[in-house]
Amino acid sequence: MIQFILDKKGEILIYFIWLCIIFLFIFIIFTTIQFVEYFYCIFIKKQVPLVASCKKLRRFTVNEIQKHYPDSKNIIELGSGFGGLTRYLARKTNKKVTGIENIAWYAFVSKILDIFCFKKNSTVHGDAFEYLEKTKEHFDIAIAYLGPQATQKIPEYKDKIDVFISLDFPVLNLKPTRTIDIGYGATIIGNKKYPHKLYIYKFKHK
Ligand SMILES: C[S@@+](CC[C@H](N)C(=O)[O-])C[C@H]1O[C@@H](n2cnc3c(N)ncnc32)[C@H](O)[C@@H]1O
């Protein structure tokens, strides 16, 4: 029988190897979940893949809120991805911002990054429309960078939202209160280009 006699260094090395194996195992599970969800969303549910909003779109969104809705308190971001825009809004406006993201992996990363933001922001994992359906909360502002089809559904929840800011995608049968042209760039979906633009819809006229 072969016996291994390990000194202290050997034991530490074994612990380290075990830790690496556990880490690798968790990583493989999360990556698999991510790929399954990603392909399910793109090819079955036809969801827009993750494209983070550009800095200029984010800056114009904050300017719009500061200028026209300074008294707003409760903001929701529908389809928040890794939460970059949610945290940017929370930092710049100091308001309560909730991001809803339906891909578990993105929501998980976002929740971790939220810890380091130290503002009134949070991420919820779930479908944005199911969330709006169930919630008892009312939102002063809803923001979405969701894609041309999903954007059409948002006016269905206008009793829960005062102002809706859509990044790049218009609601087709609704005239926006205001549009803001960013001046350059576009979101490309398939072979269609959507120039960078903010579409503002005021659902509740105070
Ligand atoms: C274009 S990305 C925008 C990411 C982020 N909002 C930003 O501006 O950087 C759209 C995100 O919305 C998510 N999404 C799409 N449909 C959704 C739905 N019905 N409910 C929740 N999230 C959704 C996607 O998974 C993706 O992460």
The ligand as a Tripos MOL2 file, in Angstrom:
@<TRIPOS>MOLECULE
LIG
   27    29     1     0     0
SMALL
NO_CHARGES

@<TRIPOS>ATOM
      1 C1        -30.3420   45.8970  -24.7240 C.3       1 LIG1
      2 S1        -30.0190   45.1890  -23.1190 S.3       1 LIG1
      3 C2        -29.9760   46.6340  -22.0940 C.3       1 LIG1
      4 C3        -29.0740   46.4910  -20.8850 C.3       1 LIG1
      5 C4        -29.0730   47.6970  -19.9500 C.3       1 LIG1
      6 N1        -30.4200   48.1500  -19.7110 N.3       1 LIG1
      7 C5        -28.2600   48.8300  -20.4800 C.2       1 LIG1
      8 O1        -28.8700   49.7960  -20.9510 O.co2     1 LIG1
      9 O2        -27.0400   48.7850  -20.4250 O.co2     1 LIG1
     10 C6        -31.6020   44.4870  -22.8160 C.3       1 LIG1
     11 C7        -31.6720   43.6240  -21.6030 C.3       1 LIG1
     12 O3        -33.0390   43.3800  -21.3300 O.3       1 LIG1
     13 C8        -33.2010   42.0310  -20.9280 C.3       1 LIG1
     14 N2        -34.6000   41.6840  -21.2210 N.ar      1 LIG1
     15 C9        -35.1830   41.5170  -22.4230 C.ar      1 LIG1
     16 N3        -36.4880   41.2140  -22.2830 N.ar      1 LIG1
     17 C10       -36.7400   41.2060  -20.9570 C.ar      1 LIG1
     18 C11       -37.9060   40.9700  -20.1660 C.ar      1 LIG1
     19 N4        -39.0830   40.6870  -20.7210 N.pl3     1 LIG1
     20 N5        -37.8000   41.0400  -18.8170 N.ar      1 LIG1
     21 C12       -36.6100   41.3350  -18.2300 C.ar      1 LIG1
     22 N6        -35.4780   41.5620  -18.9170 N.ar      1 LIG1
     23 C13       -35.5370   41.5070  -20.2700 C.ar      1 LIG1
     24 C14       -32.1580   41.2830  -21.7440 C.3       1 LIG1
     25 O4        -31.8190   40.0630  -21.1430 O.3       1 LIG1
     26 C15       -31.0060   42.2740  -21.7530 C.3       1 LIG1
     27 O5        -30.1640   42.0410  -20.6590 O.3       1 LIG1
@<TRIPOS>BOND
     1     1     2 1
     2     2     3 1
     3     2    10 1
     4     3     4 1
     5     4     5 1
     6     5     6 1
     7     5     7 1
     8     7     8 2
     9     7     9 1
    10    10    11 1
    11    11    12 1
    12    11    26 1
    13    12    13 1
    14    13    14 1
    15    13    24 1
    16    14    15 ar
    17    14    23 ar
    18    15    16 ar
    19    16    17 ar
    20    17    18 ar
    21    17    23 ar
    22    18    19 1
    23    18    20 ar
    24    20    21 ar
    25    21    22 ar
    26    22    23 ar
    27    24    25 1
    28    24    26 1
    29    26    27 1
@<TRIPOS>SUBSTRUCTURE
     1 LIG1         1 GROUP 0 **** ****
